[in-house]
């Protein structure tokens, strides 16, 4: 693809390469230290701005109509500092974001997502529910659920019989008891023998004394559809537990000595040939001083008190107690888990990702299925034009010290006209060409062309040697912000304390 912008004079063309090199040296970003919170696919900054990545957003991208954000509950619900709750949705037909208040969710403390249903927990212990519509974009109003009150936490898991499957919701109450219902919310039952419960996970309950209790899961393939008895019994072989972690198939527990336990399923095979191998609790002797742990795909990822992150595989027929843990990263302060990946924050404030990345879950700026080791989440860089913040369809990508932005996100606001065309070459390949011209008639003509296949750049038909060539991510062309902006007559300033690029244009 080629891209063209006209320029003032031939002498200016000759100086472009050296100017671009000097600009790159000034655009090196510093460590991110102004984050107030982060998760597996979002972050908030001290200025109250809210940033997300994943899907069509390959790097942290600001949701501009949300400010003063204090917390994110997933499913695109945020709480502002005034404790109001808002939902944001991206249109399926454009990149426009719609933000709406959700007044019935005042005093929100948590959300639990299962299938197309969202359960909201309020500070007074009441719960509300809503379902996602078939278009995947809209929800009905949240409606109160009667039959249970004084709720402190919500969890759930899947059950089935011969004819269908459903979600069983589990509610930890503030008095330490546990109630449950299926997803029709018609009948609530108390799980017997449970008192002084401090955490629930699937069909497990953790007591204050460190013991774990469990009750049966309705599973057609295991019990042939026979009714289950919702009475809890002590879980044998493990004690003095402080935290339960894991997923529906594989479980972890951290005990009072900061040791890590594993039980449930290891995994072998792939695609339709996956096999789950059940085993009782074992103490994993290859890791010590554990402060956090997750099941991520077919791995156990742990954070130790020394700030080291380790990984070991559960892709075995049997999990050995002496499983070898390999070091992933040092100087880490915390971990957050996504569906198939983790985001870790290092002690210098920077964010790093590891795991599956096929939907840009790591915020790294690419769509490689995964990376061998941790990769840095791109920094949340904002852009202002004459003091006004500029929304981007995808955030700024920094490569080799240069900042790049999507083709149409900014330059038309600077007075450029952008055209695109594809040509079939003699070799039967597609030559993608972007052309940018200056639209102002009172200024010298300017034409820049960029080849979308090779990234080769020309200004007024003369080749320009850029330190880092333009590139394509997820079908969008990314152009060097400073280089293009300055050719259009703008002044570009990097403000590291704000992580903001300030552009001024007369």
Secondary structure, 3 states (H helix, E strand, C coil): CCCEEECCCHHHHHHHHHHHHHHHHHCCCCCCCCEEEECCCEEEECCCCEEEEECCEEEEEECCCCCCEEEECCCCEEEECCCCEEEEEECCCCCCEEEEECHHHCCEEEEEEECCEEEEEECCCCEEEEEECCCCCCECCCEECCCCCCEEEEEEEEEECCCCEEEEEEEEECCCCEEEEECCCCCCEECECCCCEEEEECCEEEECCCCEEECCCCCHHHHCCCCCCCECEECCCCCCEEEEEECCCEEEEEECCCCEEEEEEEEECCHHHCEEEEEEEEEECCCCCEEEEEEECCEEEEEECCCCEEEEECCCCCCCCCCCCEEEECCEEEEEECCCEEEEEECCCCEEEEEECCCCCCCCCCCCCECCCCEECCCCCEEEECCEECCCCCCCEEECCEEEEECCCCHHHHCEEEEEEEEECCCCCEEEEEEEEECCCCCCCEEEEEECCCCCEEECCEEECCCCCCEEECCEEEEEHHHHHHHCCCEEEEECCCCEEEEECC
